[in-house]
Structures are given as structure tokens and as C-alpha cells.
Amino acid sequence: MSATIISGTEIAQAIRHETQARIDALKTQHNFVPGLATVLVGDDPASHAYVGMKNKTAKEMGIYSRQITLGADTPEEELLGIVAGLNADPQIHGILVQLPLPKQIDEGKILLAIDPAKDVDGFHPINVGKLATGETEVLAPCTPAGVIEMLLRTGNDPAGKHCVVVGRSNIVGRPMASLLLRKGRGGNATVTVCHSRTRDLGAVTRLADILIVAIGIPEFIRGDMIRPGAVVIDVGVNRVDDPTREKGYRLVGDVAFEEAKEVASAITPVPGGVGPMTITMLMSNTVDAAVRLAGIRE
């Protein structure tokens, strides 16, 4: 058996078309433009590339986009002042402070300062709490929200299924479990969360109808850890050395893809799987936040 490949690129494109239609309707029917602000602190090349992609996508879709770039030595108080200004700015409906931040800045304090209604990353404690208690109208973290869309749009509704999440990070694992547990669209699953210290991890992962892996270890989940016929969602993106490649490396997921695809019924590749969904869901979250803040009924 060879698994069906779940293309995040194709699903992300479909959602972008839907989000684009919402943006166009807001402009023509309400003379209203959603606005997104991204704040980048420091010189991390990956962060610069990622923020650049976010702004490029926003502009292409007709979202008002503002990028604020600050030096690595920026004081915490200065960043807090910028966040306060964005909170008060009526043109801005979504605020994203790119992580990680330099060591002199308390990430928790910055996330707490963002208006929860503009927290399009879904990391503010109020939004985390709403998600954990089953709130449906909440800004959920983009990657887990994207996974839910991938499952639903490929006929793999989690409702009634046993979903095993490998990884317990605040960015993916924990919100993923909350989304799968809540009542409503994309939820109603039975959820087990495990991690690198789970005893006999393979015995747990082999119970999964849907296995979602976000543990950050290259090819950690092997083929014999997957139940035949399971759906496998690989959230991980890892760079491993490969002298046969021009760049000297290749990207792999947290799942051993070649082994897993012979066992699973469906699987996401890396790259081209969950990755493309994240920025797409950020755009969707921005429009959701804008509509709620403006009190517009679509």
C-alpha cells in the first residue's frame, strides 16, 4: 500500500482563494480593508525571510500590511510601546511579533501586551484559555488551525476518531489537542497527547486513526510506529546534512516518510505539506479579526 499524498500547497491555495473573496467583498461592500502589522526584532535570517513572506502574501491579497523592523539591541520598553501603539491603531486588526526575541526581551510580557482581539498568532493567554475551554470564535494558532483544514478538506474529519498528537509545545501540540477536542467543526475527537518521554511511544502511536507529529526530531516516527491505514500529518521541518544535494542539506519531517507512506492511508510530505498552510491561516485569522473588530456581518 502506498499512501495518498495530502498536498498542503493545493489546500492552502484553495483557502487563499476563499480568503481573497472575503477581502474583495469587504472592500466593495463595506469600503473596509483588513490590516496586519508584523514586528521583527533582531537579525535572525530565518525570521527575516518568514516575515518577508508574510508581508508579501498580505500585500498580494489586498491586506494593508505594515512591517516594523527593530535592531537586536531594542529595549523591552520600546517594543512594548510599539505594541501599545498598534493596539490603538484603527488601521491594524492583526498584530504579529515574530519569535524568537532577543534575550533582553521577555517574550511572555510582549505576548501578554498584544490586544487579544488582534492576536492573529493565537498565543495570548486569553486566546489560549478560550481555545482550551472550547470557544469556537477564537483566534487559534495558525499551524494547528491549518492541520484541521487539511484533515477536513481531504475527507478525514477527526470527529469520533482517535487522534494521537506527538509533541506538547504551546505553538503546535497543546493547541492542536484543544482544537481536536472542542465541540464543532474539526473537533469531537478522542485525543491522546504524548512526547519524547512517553513510555513505549510506539504502542501509543499505533493506536491512532490520525497521527499528528510535531516533536522537532528528524524522522523520529518510523513506519513500524504507525497503524496500517492511519492518516499521518507531519508538522516537523528539519534540515539534515546531505552531500548529494547542491545546498548540502535536505528538508525532512518528524516522520520517516518513505517508511510511513507504505503503512499510512494518507500522509503529508515535507516540504509541501503543513508548511504552506501556516501563512495562509495567518491571512484568514487577520480577516476574521478585522471583521469582528469592525462588527461587520459577512
The 8 nearest C-alpha neighbors of each residue, nearest first, counted from 0:
[[1, 261, 2, 262, 264, 260, 263, 228],
 [0, 2, 261, 260, 3, 262, 264, 263],
 [3, 1, 264, 265, 260, 263, 4, 261],
 [2, 4, 265, 264, 266, 5, 1, 260],
 [3, 5, 266, 265, 267, 6, 2, 268],
 [6, 4, 267, 266, 7, 3, 265, 272],
 [7, 5, 8, 272, 9, 4, 271, 10],
 [6, 8, 272, 10, 273, 9, 271, 11],
 [7, 9, 11, 6, 275, 10, 271, 12],
 [10, 8, 12, 6, 11, 7, 13, 5],
 [9, 11, 7, 13, 12, 8, 14, 6],
 [12, 10, 14, 276, 8, 13, 9, 7],
 [13, 11, 15, 9, 10, 14, 8, 16],
 [12, 14, 10, 16, 15, 11, 9, 17],
 [15, 13, 17, 11, 16, 12, 18, 10],
 [16, 14, 18, 12, 17, 13, 19, 11],
 [15, 17, 19, 13, 14, 18, 20, 12],
 [18, 16, 14, 20, 15, 19, 13, 21],
 [19, 17, 15, 21, 20, 16, 283, 14],
 [18, 20, 16, 22, 21, 17, 15, 60],
 [19, 21, 23, 17, 18, 22, 24, 16],
 [22, 20, 18, 24, 19, 23, 25, 17],
 [23, 21, 19, 25, 24, 20, 18, 26],
 [22, 24, 20, 26, 25, 21, 19, 27],
 [23, 25, 21, 27, 26, 22, 28, 20],
 [26, 24, 22, 29, 31, 28, 23, 27],
 [25, 27, 30, 31, 23, 24, 29, 28],
 [28, 26, 24, 30, 25, 29, 23, 31],
 [27, 29, 25, 24, 26, 30, 31, 23],
 [28, 30, 31, 25, 26, 27, 24, 295],
 [31, 29, 26, 27, 28, 25, 32, 24],
 [30, 32, 26, 29, 25, 33, 27, 28],
 [31, 33, 26, 34, 62, 63, 25, 30],
 [34, 32, 62, 289, 286, 63, 92, 31],
 [33, 35, 63, 91, 92, 62, 90, 64],
 [36, 34, 93, 64, 91, 92, 94, 63],
 [37, 35, 65, 94, 66, 64, 93, 95],
 [36, 38, 95, 66, 96, 94, 67, 65],
 [37, 39, 96, 67, 66, 68, 97, 95],
 [38, 40, 68, 97, 69, 67, 96, 37],
 [41, 39, 69, 70, 71, 68, 100, 38],
 [71, 40, 42, 70, 43, 69, 39, 101],
 [41, 43, 44, 71, 40, 47, 70, 46],
 [42, 44, 46, 45, 41, 47, 40, 99],
 [45, 43, 47, 46, 42, 48, 49, 41],
 [44, 46, 48, 47, 43, 49, 50, 42],
 [47, 45, 49, 43, 48, 44, 50, 97],
 [48, 46, 44, 50, 45, 49, 51, 43],
 [49, 47, 51, 45, 46, 50, 44, 52],
 [48, 50, 46, 52, 51, 47, 45, 53],
 [51, 49, 53, 47, 52, 48, 46, 54],
 [50, 52, 48, 54, 49, 53, 47, 55],
 [53, 51, 55, 49, 50, 54, 56, 48],
 [54, 52, 50, 56, 51, 55, 57, 278],
 [53, 55, 57, 51, 56, 52, 64, 58],
 [54, 56, 52, 58, 57, 53, 51, 59],
 [57, 55, 59, 53, 54, 58, 52, 60],
 [58, 56, 62, 54, 60, 59, 55, 53],
 [57, 59, 61, 55, 60, 62, 56, 54],
 [60, 58, 56, 57, 61, 55, 62, 54],
 [59, 61, 57, 58, 62, 19, 56, 22],
 [60, 62, 58, 59, 57, 63, 22, 32],
 [61, 63, 57, 33, 58, 34, 60, 64],
 [64, 62, 34, 33, 35, 61, 58, 32],
 [65, 63, 35, 34, 36, 62, 54, 57],
 [64, 66, 36, 35, 37, 67, 63, 54],
 [65, 67, 37, 36, 38, 68, 64, 54],
 [66, 68, 38, 39, 37, 69, 65, 36],
 [69, 67, 39, 40, 38, 66, 70, 41],
 [70, 68, 40, 39, 41, 73, 67, 71],
 [69, 71, 41, 72, 73, 40, 68, 42],
 [41, 70, 72, 73, 40, 101, 42, 69],
 [73, 71, 70, 74, 41, 101, 103, 69],
 [72, 74, 70, 71, 69, 75, 77, 78],
 [75, 73, 77, 76, 72, 78, 104, 103],
 [74, 76, 104, 78, 77, 79, 73, 103],
 [75, 77, 79, 74, 78, 80, 73, 104],
 [78, 76, 80, 74, 79, 75, 81, 73],
 [77, 79, 81, 75, 80, 76, 82, 74],
 [80, 78, 76, 82, 77, 81, 83, 75],
 [79, 81, 83, 77, 78, 82, 76, 84],
 [80, 82, 78, 84, 83, 79, 85, 77],
 [81, 83, 85, 79, 84, 80, 86, 78],
 [84, 82, 86, 80, 81, 85, 79, 87],
 [83, 85, 81, 87, 82, 86, 88, 80],
 [84, 86, 88, 82, 87, 83, 81, 91],
 [85, 87, 83, 84, 88, 114, 82, 113],
 [86, 88, 84, 85, 89, 83, 91, 82],
 [87, 89, 85, 90, 91, 86, 84, 92],
 [90, 88, 91, 87, 92, 86, 85, 34],
 [91, 89, 88, 34, 92, 33, 63, 32],
 [90, 92, 34, 89, 88, 35, 93, 36],
 [93, 91, 289, 34, 117, 35, 288, 33],
 [92, 94, 117, 35, 285, 119, 91, 118],
 [95, 93, 36, 117, 118, 35, 37, 119],
 [94, 96, 37, 97, 38, 36, 120, 119],
 [97, 95, 38, 37, 39, 98, 94, 110],
 [96, 98, 39, 95, 38, 99, 46, 37],
 [99, 97, 100, 96, 46, 106, 39, 40],
 [98, 100, 97, 101, 106, 46, 40, 43],
 [99, 101, 98, 40, 104, 102, 106, 97],
 [102, 100, 103, 104, 71, 41, 99, 40],
 [101, 103, 104, 100, 105, 99, 106, 71],
 [104, 102, 101, 105, 75, 74, 72, 100],
 [105, 103, 75, 102, 101, 106, 100, 74],
 [104, 106, 108, 107, 109, 103, 75, 102],
 [107, 105, 109, 108, 104, 110, 100, 99],
 [108, 106, 110, 109, 105, 111, 112, 123],
 [107, 109, 111, 105, 106, 110, 112, 104],
 [110, 108, 112, 106, 111, 107, 79, 105],
 [109, 111, 107, 112, 113, 108, 123, 106],
 [110, 112, 108, 109, 113, 123, 107, 124],
 [111, 113, 109, 110, 108, 114, 82, 79],
 [114, 112, 110, 111, 115, 82, 118, 86],
 [113, 115, 117, 116, 86, 118, 112, 111],
 [116, 114, 118, 117, 113, 123, 126, 125],
 [115, 117, 114, 118, 288, 292, 92, 138],
 [118, 116, 93, 114, 115, 92, 94, 119],
 [119, 117, 115, 120, 121, 94, 116, 93],
 [118, 120, 121, 93, 284, 117, 285, 138],
 [121, 119, 140, 118, 122, 141, 95, 139],
 [122, 120, 140, 139, 138, 119, 118, 126],
 [121, 123, 120, 127, 124, 126, 140, 110],
 [124, 122, 126, 125, 110, 111, 121, 115],
 [125, 123, 127, 126, 128, 122, 111, 110],
 [126, 124, 128, 127, 123, 129, 115, 122],
 [127, 125, 129, 128, 123, 124, 121, 130],
 [126, 128, 124, 130, 125, 129, 131, 123],
 [129, 127, 131, 125, 126, 130, 124, 132],
 [130, 128, 126, 134, 132, 131, 127, 125],
 [129, 131, 127, 133, 128, 134, 132, 126],
 [132, 130, 128, 177, 129, 133, 127, 174],
 [133, 131, 129, 130, 134, 128, 181, 177],
 [132, 134, 181, 130, 131, 135, 129, 182],
 [133, 135, 129, 130, 136, 132, 137, 131],
 [134, 136, 137, 133, 130, 183, 181, 182],
 [137, 135, 134, 138, 129, 130, 139, 287],
 [136, 138, 135, 139, 134, 126, 130, 129],
 [137, 139, 121, 119, 284, 126, 140, 136],
 [138, 140, 121, 137, 141, 144, 130, 120],
 [141, 139, 121, 120, 142, 143, 144, 122],
 [140, 142, 144, 280, 277, 143, 281, 145],
 [141, 143, 277, 145, 144, 140, 146, 171],
 [144, 142, 175, 146, 145, 141, 171, 140],
 [145, 143, 141, 147, 142, 146, 140, 139],
 [144, 146, 142, 148, 276, 143, 147, 141],
 [145, 147, 149, 143, 148, 144, 150, 142],
 [148, 146, 150, 144, 145, 149, 185, 151],
 [147, 149, 145, 151, 146, 150, 152, 144],
 [150, 148, 146, 152, 147, 151, 153, 145],
 [149, 151, 155, 147, 148, 153, 152, 156],
 [152, 150, 156, 148, 154, 155, 153, 149],
 [151, 153, 149, 150, 154, 148, 155, 10],
 [152, 154, 150, 151, 155, 149, 5, 156],
 [155, 153, 151, 152, 156, 150, 149, 157],
 [154, 156, 150, 151, 153, 157, 152, 230],
 [155, 157, 151, 158, 154, 150, 185, 186],
 [158, 156, 160, 188, 185, 155, 186, 159],
 [159, 157, 187, 188, 160, 156, 186, 185],
 [158, 160, 188, 187, 157, 189, 161, 156],
 [161, 159, 188, 157, 158, 189, 208, 162],
 [160, 162, 189, 208, 207, 190, 188, 209],
 [163, 161, 209, 190, 207, 210, 208, 189],
 [162, 164, 191, 210, 207, 190, 192, 211],
 [165, 163, 192, 211, 212, 166, 210, 191],
 [166, 164, 212, 193, 194, 213, 192, 214],
 [165, 167, 214, 194, 172, 213, 168, 193],
 [166, 168, 172, 173, 194, 169, 165, 192],
 [169, 167, 172, 170, 171, 173, 166, 214],
 [168, 170, 173, 171, 172, 167, 174, 122],
 [169, 171, 168, 172, 140, 174, 173, 122],
 [172, 170, 168, 175, 174, 143, 169, 173],
 [173, 171, 167, 168, 166, 175, 174, 176],
 [172, 174, 167, 176, 175, 169, 168, 171],
 [175, 173, 177, 176, 171, 172, 178, 143],
 [176, 174, 143, 172, 178, 173, 177, 171],
 [175, 177, 179, 173, 174, 178, 180, 172],
 [178, 176, 174, 180, 131, 175, 179, 181],
 [179, 177, 175, 180, 176, 181, 186, 174],
 [178, 180, 186, 176, 177, 188, 181, 187],
 [181, 179, 177, 186, 187, 188, 178, 176],
 [182, 180, 133, 186, 178, 179, 187, 177],
 [181, 183, 187, 186, 180, 133, 184, 135],
 [184, 182, 186, 185, 181, 187, 135, 158],
 [183, 185, 186, 182, 187, 181, 158, 151],
 [186, 184, 147, 157, 183, 179, 156, 151],
 [185, 187, 179, 181, 180, 188, 182, 184],
 [188, 186, 158, 180, 182, 181, 159, 179],
 [189, 187, 158, 159, 160, 157, 180, 186],
 [188, 190, 161, 160, 162, 159, 180, 187],
 [191, 189, 162, 163, 161, 188, 176, 192],
 [190, 192, 163, 164, 162, 193, 189, 161],
 [193, 191, 164, 163, 165, 190, 166, 194],
 [192, 194, 165, 197, 166, 164, 191, 167],
 [193, 195, 166, 165, 197, 196, 167, 214],
 [194, 196, 197, 193, 214, 166, 200, 165],
 [197, 195, 194, 198, 193, 200, 199, 166],
 [196, 198, 194, 200, 195, 193, 199, 203],
 [197, 199, 200, 196, 195, 202, 201, 203],
 [200, 198, 201, 202, 197, 203, 196, 204],
 [199, 201, 203, 202, 197, 198, 204, 193],
 [202, 200, 224, 204, 203, 199, 205, 225],
 [201, 203, 200, 205, 199, 204, 206, 224],
 [204, 202, 200, 201, 205, 206, 199, 207],
 [203, 205, 201, 206, 207, 202, 224, 225],
 [204, 206, 226, 225, 203, 202, 224, 207],
 [207, 205, 204, 203, 226, 208, 202, 161],
 [208, 206, 209, 163, 162, 161, 205, 204],
 [207, 209, 229, 161, 162, 160, 230, 210],
 [210, 208, 162, 230, 207, 229, 231, 163],
 [209, 211, 231, 163, 207, 162, 230, 232],
 [212, 210, 232, 164, 231, 233, 165, 163],
 [211, 213, 165, 233, 234, 164, 214, 232],
 [214, 212, 234, 166, 235, 165, 215, 172],
 [213, 215, 166, 216, 212, 165, 253, 235],
 [216, 214, 235, 213, 253, 217, 237, 236],
 [215, 217, 253, 219, 214, 218, 237, 235],
 [218, 216, 253, 219, 252, 237, 251, 215],
 [219, 217, 254, 255, 253, 220, 252, 216],
 [218, 220, 253, 217, 216, 254, 221, 255],
 [219, 221, 254, 218, 255, 224, 253, 222],
 [222, 220, 255, 224, 223, 219, 254, 258],
 [221, 223, 259, 258, 224, 225, 262, 255],
 [222, 224, 225, 221, 201, 226, 259, 258],
 [225, 223, 201, 222, 221, 205, 204, 220],
 [226, 224, 205, 223, 222, 204, 227, 262],
 [225, 227, 205, 229, 228, 206, 207, 224],
 [228, 226, 262, 263, 229, 225, 264, 205],
 [227, 229, 264, 263, 226, 262, 230, 208],
 [230, 228, 208, 263, 226, 264, 209, 227],
 [229, 231, 209, 265, 264, 263, 266, 210],
 [232, 230, 266, 210, 209, 211, 265, 229],
 [231, 233, 211, 267, 266, 210, 234, 212],
 [234, 232, 212, 235, 267, 211, 252, 253],
 [235, 233, 213, 273, 212, 232, 236, 252],
 [234, 236, 252, 253, 213, 215, 233, 237],
 [235, 237, 252, 251, 250, 234, 269, 238],
 [238, 236, 251, 250, 217, 252, 235, 239],
 [237, 239, 250, 249, 248, 251, 240, 236],
 [240, 238, 248, 249, 250, 237, 241, 251],
 [239, 241, 248, 247, 242, 249, 238, 244],
 [240, 242, 248, 247, 243, 244, 249, 239],
 [243, 241, 247, 244, 240, 248, 245, 246],
 [242, 244, 241, 245, 247, 248, 246, 240],
 [245, 243, 247, 242, 246, 241, 248, 249],
 [244, 246, 247, 243, 242, 248, 241, 249],
 [247, 245, 244, 248, 249, 242, 241, 243],
 [248, 246, 242, 244, 241, 245, 240, 243],
 [249, 247, 240, 241, 239, 246, 244, 238],
 [250, 248, 239, 238, 241, 240, 251, 244],
 [249, 251, 238, 237, 236, 239, 270, 269],
 [252, 250, 237, 269, 236, 217, 238, 249],
 [251, 253, 235, 236, 254, 269, 217, 237],
 [252, 254, 218, 217, 235, 219, 216, 215],
 [255, 253, 218, 220, 252, 256, 219, 233],
 [254, 256, 218, 221, 258, 257, 259, 220],
 [255, 257, 259, 258, 254, 260, 268, 218],
 [258, 256, 260, 259, 255, 261, 222, 254],
 [259, 257, 222, 256, 255, 260, 261, 221],
 [258, 260, 222, 256, 262, 261, 257, 263],
 [259, 261, 2, 263, 262, 1, 257, 258],
 [260, 262, 1, 0, 259, 258, 263, 2],
 [263, 261, 227, 259, 260, 228, 0, 222],
 [262, 264, 228, 229, 260, 2, 265, 227],
 [263, 265, 228, 2, 229, 230, 3, 262],
 [266, 264, 3, 2, 230, 263, 4, 231],
 [267, 265, 231, 4, 5, 232, 230, 2],
 [266, 268, 272, 5, 232, 4, 233, 6],
 [269, 267, 272, 270, 271, 266, 4, 256],
 [270, 268, 271, 252, 272, 251, 236, 250],
 [269, 271, 268, 272, 250, 274, 251, 236],
 [272, 270, 269, 7, 8, 268, 6, 274],
 [271, 273, 7, 267, 268, 6, 274, 269],
 [272, 274, 7, 276, 234, 275, 146, 271],
 [273, 275, 276, 272, 277, 271, 270, 7],
 [276, 274, 8, 277, 7, 273, 11, 271],
 [277, 275, 279, 11, 145, 274, 273, 278],
 [276, 278, 142, 141, 280, 279, 275, 274],
 [279, 277, 281, 280, 276, 53, 282, 275],
 [278, 280, 276, 282, 281, 277, 11, 15],
 [281, 279, 283, 141, 277, 282, 278, 284],
 [282, 280, 278, 284, 279, 283, 141, 285],
 [283, 281, 285, 279, 280, 284, 286, 278],
 [282, 284, 280, 286, 285, 281, 18, 287],
 [285, 283, 287, 281, 282, 286, 119, 280],
 [286, 284, 282, 288, 93, 283, 287, 119],
 [285, 287, 289, 283, 288, 284, 33, 290],
 [288, 286, 284, 290, 285, 289, 283, 291],
 [289, 287, 285, 291, 286, 290, 92, 284],
 [288, 290, 92, 286, 292, 33, 287, 291],
 [289, 291, 293, 295, 287, 288, 292, 294],
 [292, 290, 294, 288, 293, 289, 287, 295],
 [291, 293, 289, 294, 290, 288, 92, 116],
 [294, 292, 290, 295, 291, 289, 288, 31],
 [293, 295, 291, 292, 290, 296, 289, 297],
 [296, 294, 290, 293, 297, 291, 292, 29],
 [295, 297, 294, 290, 291, 293, 25, 29],
 [296, 295, 290, 25, 21, 24, 28, 294]]
